[in-house]
Amino acid sequence: MLAEKVTDSLLAALDRPDLQSLSDRIVFDLSPRLHLPFTVSADTIVLGAIAFERPDMAPTLLRYALEWGFLLQGLPTHDRPLAAIVAARVAALFHQLDCDTPTLPAGLEWLHDFAADQPPSASRVTALWPKLTQFCPEASVSVVEPALLLARLKPLWSCLAPAEYLMADGGDERLSIDPETGLNRYGCSHRPRPWAVTFSSSTASSLSERGYLGAERARRAFLLDALHGTPAPRAREVSCLTVKDGLAALYGLDSRDNVVLAASGTDCELAVLAVGLMRARGAAITNVLIAPDETGSGVPLAAQGRHFAAETALGNSADKARLLDGFPEQTRLLGIAIRNPDGSPRETKALNDEVRACVMREVAEGRHVILHQLDMSKTGLVGPCHDLLAELAGLYPDELTFVVDACQARLAPERVGMMVRSGMMVMTTGSKFLTGPPFCGAVLLPQSQVEALAGFSLPEGLSAYFNRCDWPATRTPDRLARDGNLGLSLRWQAALAESEAFGAVPRTRIIETLRRFELTARDVIARHAALTLLPVPSLERARIDGQEVWDVVPTVFSFLVNDPQDAEKPLSLERARALHRWLNADLSPWIAGEKLAELLCHLGQPVPVPHPALGGDNAGALRLCAGARLVSGEPSHAGLTDQSRLAREFADIRRAFAKISLILAHWDRLEAADPVPRYAPHSHFSRKSLVS
């Protein structure tokens, strides 16, 4: 049988879920007659045993072959020489991302040439041509006009990369993958990571195979568009407009013009403030945030029109906290707490009363108020209530701009569409409940605001964050570039793939699944004496078309963990962050003989919560979260019934909390070592047969 003949390294290569997802036309020829690592045609990729003499190079060689095969299918015969260079470039950057392959074997040193920021010279390509084309019988045996090929590809060079590489671009440094760990600063990957237990959707998630393929399909569409002659900026723009079409369809909006694309929920705040300036007609702005400590860390700066990081999503350097050009200095930021000083949630009436008084005071001063409704916070809180918004809208129709901060995306799309049609802006993301990659945001605009933008000039400083296609086409904001954020469009396409799968599940089954998650979460946390569940408020939401909707079910469960060195106190924020890191790390080198130690568990990052036992310091509340994938499943679950899949998911919750107990029992040893999360546990690439 083939499974008995194939080498261990071949199995290791195909055990990579990002490669598995793309491997639909591969056959094997392990006989000595195939002396090349692989051969590629427009129909088939034939892999030979010689490709796997260096096990650590097997993934790179396979990725090279896969890119060749795709390009040979998509390019006309006269353009096939381009495939050699593009495939080499993609394979080189794929290899660069692979922390397990630090050196290159003889014969593959050319990968260094194609990993550089600029294309190799024409003479170098000519010299390398026999090596690049030896794998492809359909490629020309001699390179024709290498200078012309390179001239065509040079404007595209930064975009010739694997999907996981491109998805780390067009945001900020938090998206960058650490080559030592294979993870970004959120502790997740742009490659699928199905072996990890993941309930982290209130922060960020690693891609599933479904999300990865959604991004890869968009990358391929962009690449073929550009290789067929569309200028690179226009091809990137088209990729973003396709996302806007998808979002308009998801939320039932009139057109793509109702969507402003933004690299993150924080970038959304800049767009919201710009729209507020339009509506204010010269009046000073007061921006009212609910629970600014439970939203993004840069939100308070962005809500004042200030740079919130050292670099913008479009790669521009920024002076953090400096005002963007065109935004007024006199914008006032007011934050209203959603928790009491002891950390408990505020009563709805108390929160509403403070918001009402705040708005009335600011309007009386002649200021225009942008009022946020938070739905919901990082720990699942909502406020102020919808009735108060309706009351204030009746009192101050022109002095108030409403925006719903729904960046957790834990609202049903049909409810979001109703909010937008009622005149509210809504901020959303694909990176939380939808479990897409970090850094994909959007502001959904009511039609009246879309039309009003036609006569408004956006603040000049927005050109560092947005392209023209991100905004409605009903206006011509000449300060914004004619281009598109390709990384943002791929991240959104990954999220939209998850949204499509979620939306295909019957409504009753969605609600049933989330109810079962709620019961399991409460039960598991209650069974651990060292854990304290924070209050989970009920979600008062109206029925839609007479039916209950899934967004009435709580999906975020926040809990404190007793400090193992002082059981009378919860873990402080910093110590909770350490626990969060160790959950996502393979601890087997420090905790021998415990199979659970190597399990990778990714929960929502700790959120600061006031606690009287810490003398003014914040406790750190970890979060167990349900995301769209819990309902729709993942491709890695293929073959399981819905009941058996959910049983495994709920068993994974119990295993994650058992690992918390294991960490608490070995805290001193782990604190000294401070293990680092990684893409996979040490034993992941075990020998398992993928062919039989």
C-alpha positions as CSV (number, residue, x, y, z in Angstrom):
1,M,0.0,0.0,0.0
2,L,1.1,3.6,-0.6
3,A,0.8,4.3,3.1
4,E,3.5,1.8,3.7
5,K,5.8,3.2,1.1
6,V,5.4,6.9,1.5
7,T,8.1,8.6,3.6
8,D,7.6,10.1,7.0
9,S,8.5,13.5,5.7
10,L,5.8,13.3,3.1
11,L,3.2,12.6,5.8
12,A,4.6,15.5,7.8
13,A,4.2,17.9,4.8
14,L,0.6,16.8,4.2
15,D,-0.2,17.0,7.9
16,R,0.1,20.8,7.5
17,P,-3.6,21.9,7.4
18,D,-2.8,24.9,5.2
19,L,-1.3,22.6,2.6
20,Q,-4.0,20.0,3.0
21,S,-6.6,22.6,2.2
22,L,-5.0,23.3,-1.2
23,S,-4.0,19.7,-2.0
24,D,-6.8,18.4,-4.3
25,R,-4.9,17.3,-7.4
26,I,-1.9,15.5,-6.0
27,V,-0.7,12.0,-7.0
28,F,2.4,10.1,-5.8
29,D,5.1,8.4,-7.8
30,L,7.7,7.0,-5.3
31,S,9.5,4.9,-7.9
32,P,13.2,5.6,-8.6
33,R,12.4,6.7,-12.2
34,L,11.0,10.1,-10.9
35,H,14.3,11.9,-10.2
36,L,12.7,15.3,-9.6
37,P,11.1,16.5,-6.3
38,F,7.8,16.9,-8.2
39,T,6.4,17.6,-11.7
40,V,3.5,19.9,-12.4
41,S,1.1,20.2,-15.3
42,A,-2.2,22.1,-15.6
43,D,-4.0,18.9,-14.5
44,T,-1.9,17.1,-11.9
45,I,0.9,17.5,-9.4
46,V,3.1,14.4,-9.2
47,L,5.2,14.2,-6.0
48,G,8.3,12.0,-5.9
49,A,10.2,10.5,-3.0
50,I,13.3,12.4,-3.8
51,A,11.4,15.6,-2.7
52,F,11.5,14.4,0.9
53,E,15.1,13.6,1.5
54,R,15.1,16.8,3.6
55,P,11.9,16.4,5.7
56,D,12.0,20.1,6.8
57,M,11.9,21.2,3.1
58,A,8.8,19.0,2.2
59,P,6.3,21.8,3.0
60,T,8.1,24.4,1.0
61,L,8.5,22.1,-2.0
62,L,4.8,21.1,-1.8
63,R,3.7,24.8,-1.6
64,Y,5.9,25.5,-4.7
65,A,4.2,22.7,-6.6
66,L,0.7,23.9,-5.5
67,E,1.3,27.4,-6.8
68,W,2.7,26.1,-10.1
69,G,-0.4,24.0,-10.6
70,F,-2.8,26.8,-9.9
71,L,-1.1,29.2,-12.2
72,L,-0.9,26.8,-15.0
73,Q,-4.6,26.4,-14.8
74,G,-5.3,30.1,-14.7
75,L,-2.8,31.6,-17.2
76,P,-2.9,31.4,-21.0
77,T,-0.1,29.5,-22.6
78,H,1.9,32.5,-23.6
79,D,2.0,33.8,-20.0
80,R,3.1,30.5,-18.4
81,P,6.7,31.7,-18.0
82,L,5.3,34.1,-15.4
83,A,4.3,31.1,-13.3
84,A,7.9,30.1,-12.7
85,I,8.8,33.4,-11.1
86,V,5.5,33.8,-9.1
87,A,5.6,30.3,-7.8
88,A,9.2,30.8,-6.7
89,R,8.3,34.0,-4.9
90,V,5.4,32.5,-3.1
91,A,7.4,29.4,-2.1
92,A,10.2,31.6,-0.8
93,L,8.0,33.7,1.5
94,F,6.1,30.5,2.6
95,H,9.5,29.1,3.6
96,Q,10.5,32.3,5.4
97,L,7.3,32.0,7.5
98,D,8.1,28.4,8.4
99,C,10.1,28.6,11.7
100,D,11.1,24.9,11.4
101,T,13.3,25.4,8.3
102,P,16.1,27.8,9.1
103,T,18.6,26.7,6.4
104,L,18.4,25.8,2.7
105,P,19.8,22.6,1.2
106,A,22.0,22.6,-1.9
107,G,20.1,23.3,-5.0
108,L,17.4,25.4,-3.3
109,E,19.5,28.5,-2.4
110,W,17.6,30.4,-5.0
111,L,14.7,30.7,-2.5
112,H,16.8,33.5,-0.9
113,D,16.7,35.5,-4.2
114,F,12.9,35.4,-4.4
115,A,12.3,36.3,-0.7
116,A,14.0,39.7,-1.1
117,D,12.0,42.9,-1.2
118,Q,12.9,43.5,-4.8
119,P,12.9,41.0,-7.7
120,P,16.2,39.4,-8.7
121,S,18.0,40.8,-11.7
122,A,17.2,39.6,-15.3
123,S,20.6,38.0,-15.5
124,R,20.0,36.1,-12.2
125,V,16.6,34.9,-13.5
126,T,18.2,33.7,-16.7
127,A,20.9,31.8,-14.7
128,L,18.2,30.2,-12.5
129,W,15.7,29.4,-15.2
130,P,16.7,25.7,-15.7
131,K,16.3,25.1,-11.9
132,L,12.9,27.0,-11.8
133,T,11.4,25.2,-14.8
134,Q,12.8,21.7,-14.4
135,F,9.7,20.7,-12.5
136,C,7.2,21.7,-15.2
137,P,7.2,20.0,-18.6
138,E,4.7,22.7,-19.8
139,A,7.1,25.6,-19.1
140,S,9.4,27.0,-21.8
141,V,12.9,25.4,-21.7
142,S,14.4,28.8,-22.1
143,V,13.4,32.1,-20.5
144,V,12.1,34.6,-23.1
145,E,12.9,38.2,-22.3
146,P,13.4,38.0,-18.5
147,A,13.5,41.7,-18.2
148,L,10.0,42.0,-19.7
149,L,8.7,39.3,-17.2
150,L,10.2,41.1,-14.3
151,A,8.9,44.5,-15.4
152,R,5.4,43.1,-15.4
153,L,5.8,41.6,-11.9
154,K,7.7,44.4,-10.2
155,P,4.6,46.4,-9.3
156,L,3.1,43.3,-7.9
157,W,6.1,42.0,-6.1
158,S,4.9,42.8,-2.5
159,C,1.6,41.1,-3.3
160,L,3.1,37.9,-4.6
161,A,2.9,35.9,-1.4
162,P,0.9,33.2,0.3
163,A,-2.4,34.2,1.8
164,E,-1.1,33.8,5.4
165,Y,1.7,36.3,4.6
166,L,-0.6,38.8,3.0
167,M,-3.1,38.6,5.9
168,A,-0.4,39.9,8.2
169,D,-0.2,43.1,6.2
170,G,-2.4,46.1,6.2
171,G,-3.0,46.3,9.9
172,D,-0.3,47.0,12.5
173,E,2.6,45.3,14.2
174,R,0.2,43.1,16.2
175,L,-0.5,41.1,13.1
176,S,3.1,40.2,12.4
177,I,4.0,36.5,12.8
178,D,6.9,35.8,15.1
179,P,9.1,33.4,13.2
180,E,10.2,31.7,16.4
181,T,6.6,30.8,17.4
182,G,4.5,30.9,14.3
183,L,2.0,33.1,16.1
184,N,1.2,36.8,16.2
185,R,0.8,39.0,19.4
186,Y,-2.8,37.7,19.9
187,G,-1.4,34.2,20.2
188,C,-3.0,33.0,17.0
189,S,-2.0,32.1,13.4
190,H,-3.1,32.9,9.9
191,R,-2.6,29.2,9.2
192,P,-5.2,26.7,10.4
193,R,-4.4,25.3,13.8
194,P,-7.1,22.6,14.4
195,W,-5.2,20.8,17.1
196,A,-5.6,23.8,19.4
197,V,-8.6,24.1,21.7
198,T,-10.0,27.5,20.8
199,F,-12.7,29.5,22.6
200,S,-11.1,32.9,22.2
201,S,-13.4,34.7,19.8
202,S,-13.8,37.8,22.1
203,T,-10.1,38.5,21.3
204,A,-9.0,36.8,18.1
205,S,-8.9,33.3,16.6
206,S,-6.6,31.3,14.4
207,L,-8.1,30.6,11.0
208,S,-10.0,27.4,10.3
209,E,-9.4,25.6,7.0
210,R,-12.6,27.2,5.8
211,G,-11.4,30.7,6.6
212,Y,-8.0,30.0,5.1
213,L,-9.6,28.8,1.8
214,G,-11.8,31.9,1.7
215,A,-8.8,34.1,1.9
216,E,-6.9,31.9,-0.6
217,R,-9.7,32.1,-3.1
218,A,-9.6,35.9,-2.9
219,R,-5.8,35.9,-3.2
220,R,-6.0,33.8,-6.4
221,A,-8.8,36.0,-7.9
222,F,-6.7,39.1,-7.2
223,L,-3.5,37.5,-8.6
224,L,-5.1,36.3,-11.8
225,D,-6.8,39.7,-12.3
226,A,-3.4,41.4,-11.9
227,L,-1.5,38.9,-14.1
228,H,-4.1,39.3,-16.8
229,G,-3.2,43.0,-17.0
230,T,-5.3,44.9,-14.5
231,P,-3.0,47.5,-12.8
232,A,-2.0,46.4,-9.3
233,P,-3.7,49.3,-7.4
234,R,-7.0,48.6,-9.3
235,A,-6.8,44.9,-8.7
236,R,-6.4,45.6,-5.0
237,E,-9.3,48.0,-5.1
238,V,-11.5,45.4,-6.8
239,S,-10.7,42.9,-4.1
240,C,-11.9,45.4,-1.4
241,L,-15.0,46.3,-3.4
242,T,-15.9,42.6,-3.5
243,V,-15.7,42.5,0.3
244,K,-18.0,45.5,0.5
245,D,-20.5,43.8,-1.7
246,G,-20.4,40.7,0.6
247,L,-21.0,42.8,3.7
248,A,-23.9,44.7,2.1
249,A,-25.5,41.4,1.2
250,L,-24.8,40.0,4.7
251,Y,-26.5,42.9,6.5
252,G,-29.3,43.5,3.9
253,L,-28.0,47.0,3.0
254,D,-28.8,48.9,-0.2
255,S,-25.3,48.7,-1.7
256,R,-21.6,48.6,-1.1
257,D,-21.8,52.4,-0.6
258,N,-23.4,51.7,2.8
259,V,-20.1,50.1,3.9
260,V,-16.9,51.8,5.0
261,L,-14.0,49.3,5.2
262,A,-11.6,49.8,8.1
263,A,-8.6,47.7,9.2
264,S,-9.9,47.3,12.7
265,G,-12.6,48.4,15.2
266,T,-10.2,51.1,16.3
267,D,-9.8,52.4,12.7
268,C,-13.6,52.4,12.6
269,E,-13.6,55.2,15.3
270,L,-11.8,57.5,13.0
271,A,-14.5,57.0,10.3
272,V,-17.3,57.5,12.9
273,L,-15.7,60.8,14.1
274,A,-15.4,62.0,10.5
275,V,-19.1,61.3,9.9
276,G,-19.9,63.1,13.2
277,L,-18.0,66.2,12.0
278,M,-20.1,66.2,8.8
279,R,-23.3,66.1,10.9
280,A,-22.0,68.7,13.4
281,R,-21.8,71.4,10.8
282,G,-19.0,73.2,12.5
283,A,-20.1,72.6,16.1
284,A,-17.6,71.2,18.6
285,I,-17.9,67.4,19.1
286,T,-18.3,65.5,22.3
287,N,-17.6,61.8,21.8
288,V,-19.3,59.6,24.5
289,L,-17.8,56.1,24.9
290,I,-19.3,53.5,27.1
291,A,-16.7,51.4,29.1
292,P,-13.6,52.6,27.2
293,D,-11.6,50.1,29.3
294,E,-13.6,47.3,27.8
295,T,-13.1,48.3,24.2
296,G,-9.9,48.4,22.1
297,S,-6.9,50.0,23.8
298,G,-6.5,52.6,21.1
299,V,-10.2,53.5,20.9
300,P,-10.0,56.6,23.2
301,L,-7.3,58.1,21.1
302,A,-9.0,57.4,17.8
303,A,-12.3,58.8,19.1
304,Q,-10.5,62.1,19.5
305,G,-9.1,62.0,16.0
306,R,-5.6,61.0,17.1
307,H,-3.1,58.5,15.9
308,F,-3.4,55.4,18.1
309,A,-0.3,53.5,17.2
310,A,3.2,54.0,15.7
311,E,2.1,52.8,12.3
312,T,-1.1,53.0,10.3
313,A,-2.9,50.2,8.5
314,L,-1.5,51.6,5.2
315,G,2.1,51.4,6.4
316,N,2.5,55.1,7.2
317,S,4.6,56.1,10.3
318,A,2.6,57.9,12.9
319,D,3.2,59.9,16.0
320,K,1.0,58.2,18.6
321,A,-1.5,60.6,20.2
322,R,-0.9,63.3,17.7
323,L,-4.0,64.8,16.1
324,L,-4.6,63.8,12.5
325,D,-4.7,66.6,10.0
326,G,-8.2,68.0,9.5
327,F,-9.6,66.8,12.9
328,P,-10.4,69.6,15.4
329,E,-8.4,70.0,18.6
330,Q,-11.6,70.8,20.6
331,T,-13.1,67.3,20.4
332,R,-14.0,66.2,23.9
333,L,-13.9,62.6,25.0
334,L,-16.2,61.4,27.8
335,G,-16.0,57.8,29.1
336,I,-18.9,56.3,31.1
337,A,-18.2,53.2,33.2
338,I,-20.3,50.1,32.7
339,R,-19.1,48.5,36.0
340,N,-19.2,49.7,39.6
341,P,-15.9,50.3,41.5
342,D,-16.1,46.8,43.0
343,G,-16.2,45.3,39.5
344,S,-19.9,44.4,39.4
345,P,-22.1,45.5,36.4
346,R,-24.0,48.8,36.9
347,E,-27.7,48.7,37.1
348,T,-29.3,49.7,33.8
349,K,-31.2,52.7,35.3
350,A,-28.0,54.1,36.8
351,L,-26.1,53.8,33.5
352,N,-29.0,55.3,31.5
353,D,-29.4,58.2,33.9
354,E,-25.7,59.1,33.7
355,V,-25.8,58.9,29.9
356,R,-28.9,61.0,29.7
357,A,-27.5,63.7,32.0
358,C,-24.2,63.7,30.1
359,V,-25.9,64.2,26.7
360,M,-28.2,66.9,27.9
361,R,-25.3,68.8,29.5
362,E,-23.2,68.6,26.3
363,V,-26.0,69.6,24.0
364,A,-26.8,72.6,26.3
365,E,-23.3,73.8,25.7
366,G,-23.9,73.9,22.0
367,R,-21.8,70.7,21.3
368,H,-22.7,67.9,18.9
369,V,-22.7,64.5,20.7
370,I,-21.6,61.2,19.2
371,L,-23.2,58.7,21.5
372,H,-22.0,55.1,21.5
373,Q,-24.1,52.2,22.4
374,L,-21.8,49.3,23.4
375,D,-23.2,46.0,22.2
376,M,-21.3,44.4,23.6
377,S,-18.2,44.9,25.8
378,K,-15.3,42.5,26.0
379,T,-17.0,40.8,28.9
380,G,-20.4,40.7,27.4
381,L,-22.0,43.8,28.9
382,V,-24.5,46.0,26.9
383,G,-25.5,49.6,27.5
384,P,-27.2,52.0,27.4
385,C,-30.5,50.5,26.6
386,H,-32.3,51.0,23.3
387,D,-35.2,52.8,24.9
388,L,-32.9,55.6,26.0
389,L,-31.5,56.0,22.5
390,A,-35.0,56.3,21.1
391,E,-35.9,58.9,23.8
392,L,-32.7,61.0,23.1
393,A,-33.2,60.8,19.3
394,G,-36.7,62.3,19.8
395,L,-35.3,65.1,21.9
396,Y,-32.2,65.9,19.8
397,P,-32.6,64.7,16.2
398,D,-29.9,67.0,14.8
399,E,-27.6,67.4,17.8
400,L,-26.9,63.6,18.2
401,T,-25.1,61.1,16.1
402,F,-25.7,57.5,17.2
403,V,-23.3,54.7,16.7
404,V,-23.6,51.1,17.9
405,D,-20.3,49.5,18.8
406,A,-21.0,46.0,17.7
407,C,-17.4,45.1,17.1
408,Q,-17.9,41.8,19.0
409,A,-20.3,40.9,16.1
410,R,-22.6,39.2,18.6
411,L,-25.7,40.7,17.0
412,A,-27.7,38.8,14.3
413,P,-27.1,40.4,10.9
414,E,-30.8,41.0,10.4
415,R,-30.9,43.0,13.7
416,V,-27.8,45.0,12.5
417,G,-29.5,45.8,9.2
418,M,-32.6,47.1,11.1
419,M,-30.4,49.4,13.2
420,V,-28.7,50.9,10.1
421,R,-32.1,51.4,8.3
422,S,-33.3,53.2,11.5
423,G,-30.5,55.8,11.1
424,M,-27.7,54.4,13.3
425,M,-24.2,53.8,12.3
426,V,-23.0,50.4,13.3
427,M,-19.3,49.4,13.8
428,T,-18.6,45.7,13.3
429,T,-15.7,43.3,12.7
430,G,-15.2,39.9,11.2
431,S,-12.5,38.9,13.8
432,K,-14.6,38.3,16.9
433,F,-17.8,36.1,16.8
434,L,-17.3,35.3,13.1
435,T,-13.8,33.9,14.0
436,G,-12.1,35.5,11.1
437,P,-8.5,36.8,11.5
438,P,-7.7,39.8,13.6
439,F,-8.0,43.3,12.1
440,C,-11.0,43.4,9.8
441,G,-13.5,46.1,10.5
442,A,-16.3,48.0,8.9
443,V,-18.7,50.9,9.6
444,L,-22.2,50.5,8.2
445,L,-23.8,53.8,7.2
446,P,-27.5,54.7,7.0
447,Q,-28.5,55.8,3.5
448,S,-29.0,59.4,4.6
449,Q,-25.4,59.7,5.7
450,V,-24.2,58.1,2.5
451,E,-26.0,60.8,0.6
452,A,-24.8,63.6,2.8
453,L,-21.2,62.6,2.3
454,A,-21.4,63.7,-1.3
455,G,-21.1,67.3,-0.2
456,F,-18.5,66.7,2.6
457,S,-14.7,66.8,2.4
458,L,-13.1,64.1,4.6
459,P,-10.3,65.2,7.0
460,E,-7.0,65.0,5.2
461,G,-5.4,62.8,7.9
462,L,-7.6,59.9,7.0
463,S,-5.4,59.3,3.9
464,A,-3.0,57.5,6.2
465,Y,-5.6,55.0,7.1
466,F,-8.2,54.6,4.3
467,N,-8.2,54.3,0.5
468,R,-10.8,55.9,-1.7
469,C,-12.6,52.5,-2.3
470,D,-13.1,52.1,1.4
471,W,-15.7,54.9,1.4
472,P,-18.9,55.4,-0.6
473,A,-18.4,56.1,-4.3
474,T,-21.0,58.8,-4.2
475,R,-18.3,61.2,-3.3
476,T,-14.8,61.9,-4.7
477,P,-12.5,62.2,-1.7
478,D,-9.4,63.3,-3.7
479,R,-7.1,63.1,-0.6
480,L,-7.5,59.3,-0.5
481,A,-5.5,57.0,-2.8
482,R,-6.9,55.0,-5.6
483,D,-5.8,51.6,-4.2
484,G,-7.0,48.9,-1.9
485,N,-5.8,47.2,1.3
486,L,-5.2,43.6,0.1
487,G,-4.5,42.2,3.5
488,L,-7.7,43.6,4.8
489,S,-9.7,42.2,2.0
490,L,-8.3,38.7,2.5
491,R,-9.0,38.8,6.2
492,W,-12.6,39.8,5.6
493,Q,-13.0,37.1,3.0
494,A,-11.9,34.5,5.6
495,A,-14.5,36.0,8.0
496,L,-17.2,36.0,5.3
497,A,-16.6,32.3,4.6
498,E,-17.3,31.6,8.2
499,S,-20.4,33.8,8.1
500,E,-21.7,32.0,5.1
501,A,-21.3,28.6,6.9
502,F,-22.9,29.9,10.1
503,G,-25.8,31.4,8.1
504,A,-26.5,28.1,6.5
505,V,-27.4,26.5,9.8
506,P,-31.1,26.5,10.7
507,R,-32.1,29.2,13.2
508,T,-33.4,26.7,15.8
509,R,-30.2,24.7,15.7
510,I,-28.1,27.8,16.2
511,I,-30.1,28.7,19.3
512,E,-30.0,25.2,20.6
513,T,-26.2,24.9,20.2
514,L,-25.5,28.2,21.9
515,R,-27.9,27.3,24.8
516,R,-26.0,24.1,25.3
517,F,-22.7,26.1,25.3
518,E,-24.1,28.4,27.9
519,L,-25.1,25.5,30.2
520,T,-21.8,23.8,29.7
521,A,-19.8,27.0,30.4
522,R,-21.7,27.7,33.6
523,D,-21.4,24.1,34.8
524,V,-17.7,23.8,34.1
525,I,-16.7,27.0,35.7
526,A,-18.9,26.2,38.8
527,R,-17.1,22.9,39.2
528,H,-13.7,24.5,39.7
529,A,-13.3,26.0,43.2
530,A,-10.5,28.3,42.1
531,L,-12.7,30.1,39.6
532,T,-15.4,32.7,40.0
533,L,-17.8,33.4,37.2
534,L,-18.5,37.1,36.7
535,P,-22.2,38.0,36.5
536,V,-23.6,37.3,33.0
537,P,-26.4,39.8,32.3
538,S,-29.5,38.7,30.4
539,L,-29.7,40.1,26.8
540,E,-33.0,41.9,26.3
541,R,-33.6,41.9,22.6
542,A,-36.8,42.1,20.6
543,R,-37.9,39.2,18.4
544,I,-37.6,39.6,14.7
545,D,-40.6,38.7,12.5
546,G,-42.1,37.1,15.7
547,Q,-39.2,34.7,16.2
548,E,-36.5,34.5,18.8
549,V,-33.0,35.1,17.4
550,W,-29.7,33.6,18.5
551,D,-28.3,36.9,19.8
552,V,-30.4,36.6,22.9
553,V,-28.1,33.9,24.1
554,P,-25.0,34.9,26.1
555,T,-21.8,33.7,24.4
556,V,-19.0,35.3,26.6
557,F,-18.3,34.0,30.0
558,S,-15.7,35.9,32.0
559,F,-14.1,34.4,35.2
560,L,-11.5,35.2,37.8
561,V,-8.9,32.7,38.9
562,N,-7.7,32.5,42.5
563,D,-4.0,33.2,42.9
564,P,-2.3,29.9,43.8
565,Q,0.1,31.8,46.0
566,D,-2.7,33.7,47.8
567,A,-6.1,32.0,47.5
568,E,-7.9,35.0,49.1
569,K,-7.2,37.0,46.0
570,P,-7.8,36.6,42.3
571,L,-4.9,36.7,39.9
572,S,-3.9,40.3,39.1
573,L,-4.1,41.4,35.4
574,E,-0.4,40.6,34.8
575,R,-0.5,37.2,36.4
576,A,-3.7,36.4,34.6
577,R,-1.9,37.2,31.4
578,A,0.8,34.7,32.3
579,L,-1.9,32.0,32.8
580,H,-3.3,32.9,29.4
581,R,0.1,32.5,27.7
582,W,0.8,29.1,29.4
583,L,-2.6,27.8,28.4
584,N,-1.6,28.3,24.8
585,A,1.8,26.7,25.3
586,D,3.1,23.1,25.3
587,L,4.1,22.6,29.0
588,S,5.3,19.1,28.6
589,P,9.0,20.0,29.0
590,W,8.2,21.4,32.5
591,I,5.3,19.1,33.6
592,A,6.5,15.5,32.8
593,G,4.1,12.6,32.5
594,E,0.9,14.7,32.1
595,K,-0.6,14.3,28.6
596,L,-2.7,17.4,29.3
597,A,0.4,19.6,29.5
598,E,1.0,19.6,25.8
599,L,-2.6,20.6,24.9
600,L,-2.8,24.1,23.4
601,C,-5.8,26.1,24.7
602,H,-6.6,29.6,23.5
603,L,-9.2,31.6,25.5
604,G,-10.1,35.3,25.4
605,Q,-7.3,37.5,26.7
606,P,-7.6,38.8,30.3
607,V,-9.7,42.0,30.7
608,P,-9.0,44.4,33.6
609,V,-11.7,44.2,36.2
610,P,-11.7,46.2,39.5
611,H,-11.5,44.0,42.6
612,P,-11.5,45.2,46.3
613,A,-9.1,42.4,47.4
614,L,-6.3,43.8,45.2
615,G,-6.1,47.2,46.9
616,G,-6.8,49.3,43.8
617,D,-5.2,47.0,41.3
618,N,-7.2,45.3,38.6
619,A,-7.9,41.6,38.5
620,G,-7.6,39.8,35.1
621,A,-10.8,38.1,33.9
622,L,-10.2,35.4,31.4
623,R,-13.0,34.7,28.9
624,L,-14.6,31.5,27.5
625,C,-16.3,32.4,24.3
626,A,-18.5,30.8,21.7
627,G,-17.9,31.8,18.1
628,A,-19.6,31.0,14.8
629,R,-17.5,27.9,14.3
630,L,-19.0,26.2,17.3
631,V,-22.3,26.2,15.5
632,S,-21.1,25.5,11.9
633,G,-18.2,23.2,12.7
634,E,-14.9,23.1,10.9
635,P,-13.7,21.1,7.9
636,S,-11.4,19.2,10.3
637,H,-14.6,17.9,11.9
638,A,-15.7,16.2,8.6
639,G,-17.2,12.8,9.2
640,L,-18.6,13.6,12.7
641,T,-22.3,13.9,13.3
642,D,-23.4,17.2,14.8
643,Q,-24.0,15.6,18.2
644,S,-20.6,13.8,18.3
645,R,-18.9,17.0,17.2
646,L,-20.5,19.1,19.9
647,A,-19.7,16.4,22.5
648,R,-16.1,16.8,21.5
649,E,-16.3,20.6,21.6
650,F,-17.7,20.5,25.1
651,A,-15.1,17.9,26.2
652,D,-12.5,20.3,24.9
653,I,-13.9,23.0,27.3
654,R,-13.5,20.6,30.2
655,R,-9.9,19.8,29.1
656,A,-9.1,23.5,28.8
657,F,-10.2,24.1,32.4
658,A,-8.4,21.0,33.6
659,K,-5.3,22.5,32.2
660,I,-6.0,25.7,34.2
661,S,-6.0,23.5,37.3
662,L,-2.7,21.8,36.2
663,I,-1.1,25.2,35.7
664,L,-2.2,26.4,39.2
665,A,-0.7,23.2,40.7
666,H,2.7,23.9,39.1
667,W,2.6,27.7,39.2
668,D,6.1,28.2,40.8
669,R,7.9,26.0,38.2
670,L,6.1,27.6,35.3
671,E,6.6,31.1,36.6
672,A,10.3,30.5,36.6
673,A,10.3,29.1,33.0
674,D,7.6,31.3,31.5
675,P,6.8,29.0,28.5
676,V,6.0,30.6,25.2
677,P,2.9,29.7,23.1
678,R,3.7,28.2,19.7
679,Y,1.9,27.2,16.5
680,A,1.9,23.5,17.3
681,P,2.9,21.3,20.3
682,H,6.3,19.5,20.1
683,S,4.7,16.1,19.2
684,H,2.1,17.4,16.7
685,F,3.8,16.0,13.5
686,S,3.4,12.4,14.7
687,R,3.2,9.7,12.1
688,K,-0.4,9.4,11.1
689,S,-1.5,8.0,7.8
690,L,-3.4,10.4,5.5
691,V,-3.6,7.9,2.7
692,S,-4.8,4.3,2.9
